[in-house]
Amino acid sequence: MNAKRSWVIWVAVLCFVGLTGTVATAQSWDSSQQEVWKAVLDSYKDIENEDLGWTDKWVTPDASVWGDYPMPRTRDTVKRWDGFNFGRSDTLVSEYAPASIVVHENMAVAHYYYSTGDKDEEGKTKVSHGKCTDILVRHEGSWRFIAWNCVDQPEDD
């Protein structure tokens, strides 16, 4: 899968998660885990709205993030690629399942799975499944991303 398509899928994933804020509370998360998951979901609401400022609000200035693209990206690089990718596809259906949230003082790790069904600019649909690991830190009084790694699972042949 090319980096452009992978990023489009990631944006689609983020959009849907923003709509499913009750997922974490349906599990047995303690209050600190719920707070982290809420930050994750709230950041996705901004992405769903294609707000290019979401990175300034939710990502630390020194973040290093990775996914299906060849090299880690900075906050500014993520913002630049969002400007290119926002509006290039629509999420038709998505599902997310948090697997683990660990909070240790001012650092947290959230692991979760996703499935998305997207429609691209040419009207083609594609279903993707994958997993994410988000690493957050308390920064200026709120949880912010310092790193993440989200990758699609290989397609079945």
TORKOL-4160 file (C-alpha; in steps of 0.2 Angstrom, whole numbers, padded with zeros to 4 digits, m for minus):
157
<pt num="1" X="0000" Y="0000" Z="0000"/>
<pt num="2" X="0007" Y="0017" Z="m0004"/>
<pt num="3" X="0010" Y="0030" Z="0009"/>
<pt num="4" X="m0003" Y="0042" Z="0002"/>
<pt num="5" X="m0017" Y="0029" Z="0003"/>
<pt num="6" X="m0011" Y="0023" Z="0020"/>
<pt num="7" X="m0012" Y="0041" Z="0026"/>
<pt num="8" X="m0030" Y="0043" Z="0019"/>
<pt num="9" X="m0035" Y="0027" Z="0028"/>
<pt num="10" X="m0027" Y="0034" Z="0045"/>
<pt num="11" X="m0037" Y="0050" Z="0043"/>
<pt num="12" X="m0053" Y="0040" Z="0040"/>
<pt num="13" X="m0049" Y="0030" Z="0055"/>
<pt num="14" X="m0047" Y="0045" Z="0066"/>
<pt num="15" X="m0063" Y="0052" Z="0059"/>
<pt num="16" X="m0073" Y="0038" Z="0065"/>
<pt num="17" X="m0065" Y="0036" Z="0082"/>
<pt num="18" X="m0071" Y="0054" Z="0085"/>
<pt num="19" X="m0089" Y="0048" Z="0083"/>
<pt num="20" X="m0087" Y="0034" Z="0095"/>
<pt num="21" X="m0083" Y="0042" Z="0111"/>
<pt num="22" X="m0093" Y="0029" Z="0121"/>
<pt num="23" X="m0081" Y="0014" Z="0117"/>
<pt num="24" X="m0069" Y="0017" Z="0131"/>
<pt num="25" X="m0082" Y="0020" Z="0144"/>
<pt num="26" X="m0091" Y="0003" Z="0139"/>
<pt num="27" X="m0075" Y="m0006" Z="0145"/>
<pt num="28" X="m0068" Y="m0007" Z="0163"/>
<pt num="29" X="m0056" Y="0007" Z="0161"/>
<pt num="30" X="m0051" Y="0017" Z="0177"/>
<pt num="31" X="m0053" Y="0036" Z="0177"/>
<pt num="32" X="m0035" Y="0040" Z="0171"/>
<pt num="33" X="m0037" Y="0027" Z="0156"/>
<pt num="34" X="m0054" Y="0035" Z="0152"/>
<pt num="35" X="m0045" Y="0052" Z="0152"/>
<pt num="36" X="m0032" Y="0046" Z="0139"/>
<pt num="37" X="m0045" Y="0038" Z="0128"/>
<pt num="38" X="m0055" Y="0054" Z="0128"/>
<pt num="39" X="m0040" Y="0064" Z="0122"/>
<pt num="40" X="m0038" Y="0051" Z="0108"/>
<pt num="41" X="m0056" Y="0052" Z="0103"/>
<pt num="42" X="m0057" Y="0071" Z="0104"/>
<pt num="43" X="m0042" Y="0073" Z="0093"/>
<pt num="44" X="m0051" Y="0062" Z="0080"/>
<pt num="45" X="m0066" Y="0074" Z="0081"/>
<pt num="46" X="m0054" Y="0088" Z="0075"/>
<pt num="47" X="m0048" Y="0077" Z="0061"/>
<pt num="48" X="m0065" Y="0072" Z="0056"/>
<pt num="49" X="m0069" Y="0090" Z="0054"/>
<pt num="50" X="m0053" Y="0091" Z="0043"/>
<pt num="51" X="m0046" Y="0104" Z="0055"/>
<pt num="52" X="m0028" Y="0107" Z="0050"/>
<pt num="53" X="m0024" Y="0114" Z="0067"/>
<pt num="54" X="m0028" Y="0097" Z="0075"/>
<pt num="55" X="m0009" Y="0094" Z="0076"/>
<pt num="56" X="m0005" Y="0110" Z="0085"/>
<pt num="57" X="m0019" Y="0106" Z="0098"/>
<pt num="58" X="m0016" Y="0088" Z="0101"/>
<pt num="59" X="0003" Y="0084" Z="0096"/>
<pt num="60" X="0018" Y="0089" Z="0105"/>
<pt num="61" X="0030" Y="0100" Z="0095"/>
<pt num="62" X="0044" Y="0087" Z="0096"/>
<pt num="63" X="0033" Y="0072" Z="0091"/>
<pt num="64" X="0039" Y="0058" Z="0080"/>
<pt num="65" X="0026" Y="0047" Z="0072"/>
<pt num="66" X="0026" Y="0032" Z="0060"/>
<pt num="67" X="0014" Y="0022" Z="0050"/>
<pt num="68" X="0014" Y="0014" Z="0033"/>
<pt num="69" X="0025" Y="0028" Z="0026"/>
<pt num="70" X="0044" Y="0025" Z="0024"/>
<pt num="71" X="0051" Y="0037" Z="0038"/>
<pt num="72" X="0044" Y="0044" Z="0054"/>
<pt num="73" X="0036" Y="0061" Z="0053"/>
<pt num="74" X="0036" Y="0077" Z="0063"/>
<pt num="75" X="0021" Y="0087" Z="0068"/>
<pt num="76" X="0023" Y="0099" Z="0054"/>
<pt num="77" X="0025" Y="0085" Z="0041"/>
<pt num="78" X="0009" Y="0077" Z="0047"/>
<pt num="79" X="0000" Y="0094" Z="0045"/>
<pt num="80" X="0007" Y="0096" Z="0028"/>
<pt num="81" X="0001" Y="0078" Z="0022"/>
<pt num="82" X="m0016" Y="0081" Z="0030"/>
<pt num="83" X="m0017" Y="0097" Z="0019"/>
<pt num="84" X="m0014" Y="0086" Z="0004"/>
<pt num="85" X="m0025" Y="0071" Z="0010"/>
<pt num="86" X="m0040" Y="0079" Z="0018"/>
<pt num="87" X="m0055" Y="0078" Z="0007"/>
<pt num="88" X="m0048" Y="0063" Z="m0004"/>
<pt num="89" X="m0059" Y="0050" Z="0003"/>
<pt num="90" X="m0075" Y="0047" Z="0013"/>
<pt num="91" X="m0076" Y="0034" Z="0027"/>
<pt num="92" X="m0092" Y="0024" Z="0024"/>
<pt num="93" X="m0090" Y="0013" Z="0040"/>
<pt num="94" X="m0078" Y="0011" Z="0054"/>
<pt num="95" X="m0075" Y="0001" Z="0069"/>
<pt num="96" X="m0063" Y="0003" Z="0083"/>
<pt num="97" X="m0058" Y="m0008" Z="0098"/>
<pt num="98" X="m0047" Y="m0002" Z="0112"/>
<pt num="99" X="m0036" Y="m0017" Z="0117"/>
<pt num="100" X="m0025" Y="m0009" Z="0131"/>
<pt num="101" X="m0022" Y="0008" Z="0139"/>
<pt num="102" X="m0008" Y="0010" Z="0151"/>
<pt num="103" X="m0005" Y="0026" Z="0161"/>
<pt num="104" X="0011" Y="0029" Z="0171"/>
<pt num="105" X="0011" Y="0046" Z="0179"/>
<pt num="106" X="0013" Y="0058" Z="0164"/>
<pt num="107" X="0014" Y="0045" Z="0150"/>
<pt num="108" X="0001" Y="0034" Z="0143"/>
<pt num="109" X="0001" Y="0021" Z="0129"/>
<pt num="110" X="m0016" Y="0016" Z="0120"/>
<pt num="111" X="m0016" Y="0001" Z="0109"/>
<pt num="112" X="m0032" Y="m0002" Z="0098"/>
<pt num="113" X="m0038" Y="m0011" Z="0082"/>
<pt num="114" X="m0048" Y="m0003" Z="0068"/>
<pt num="115" X="m0058" Y="m0008" Z="0053"/>
<pt num="116" X="m0063" Y="0005" Z="0040"/>
<pt num="117" X="m0073" Y="0005" Z="0024"/>
<pt num="118" X="m0068" Y="0020" Z="0013"/>
<pt num="119" X="m0073" Y="0027" Z="m0004"/>
<pt num="120" X="m0060" Y="0036" Z="m0014"/>
<pt num="121" X="m0061" Y="0051" Z="m0026"/>
<pt num="122" X="m0064" Y="0038" Z="m0040"/>
<pt num="123" X="m0079" Y="0030" Z="m0031"/>
<pt num="124" X="m0069" Y="0014" Z="m0027"/>
<pt num="125" X="m0072" Y="0006" Z="m0010"/>
<pt num="126" X="m0059" Y="m0002" Z="0001"/>
<pt num="127" X="m0060" Y="m0011" Z="0017"/>
<pt num="128" X="m0044" Y="m0010" Z="0029"/>
<pt num="129" X="m0040" Y="m0017" Z="0045"/>
<pt num="130" X="m0026" Y="m0012" Z="0056"/>
<pt num="131" X="m0019" Y="m0008" Z="0073"/>
<pt num="132" X="m0013" Y="0008" Z="0082"/>
<pt num="133" X="m0001" Y="0012" Z="0096"/>
<pt num="134" X="m0003" Y="0029" Z="0103"/>
<pt num="135" X="0010" Y="0036" Z="0115"/>
<pt num="136" X="0004" Y="0052" Z="0125"/>
<pt num="137" X="0012" Y="0063" Z="0138"/>
<pt num="138" X="0004" Y="0077" Z="0149"/>
<pt num="139" X="0009" Y="0093" Z="0140"/>
<pt num="140" X="0003" Y="0110" Z="0145"/>
<pt num="141" X="m0010" Y="0102" Z="0156"/>
<pt num="142" X="m0018" Y="0090" Z="0144"/>
<pt num="143" X="m0014" Y="0073" Z="0135"/>
<pt num="144" X="m0005" Y="0075" Z="0119"/>
<pt num="145" X="0003" Y="0063" Z="0107"/>
<pt num="146" X="0022" Y="0062" Z="0107"/>
<pt num="147" X="0022" Y="0046" Z="0095"/>
<pt num="148" X="0011" Y="0034" Z="0087"/>
<pt num="149" X="0012" Y="0020" Z="0075"/>
<pt num="150" X="m0003" Y="0014" Z="0065"/>
<pt num="151" X="m0002" Y="0001" Z="0051"/>
<pt num="152" X="m0014" Y="m0008" Z="0040"/>
<pt num="153" X="m0014" Y="m0027" Z="0041"/>
<pt num="154" X="m0009" Y="m0035" Z="0025"/>
<pt num="155" X="m0023" Y="m0038" Z="0013"/>
<pt num="156" X="m0029" Y="m0056" Z="0010"/>
<pt num="157" X="m0024" Y="m0063" Z="m0007"/>
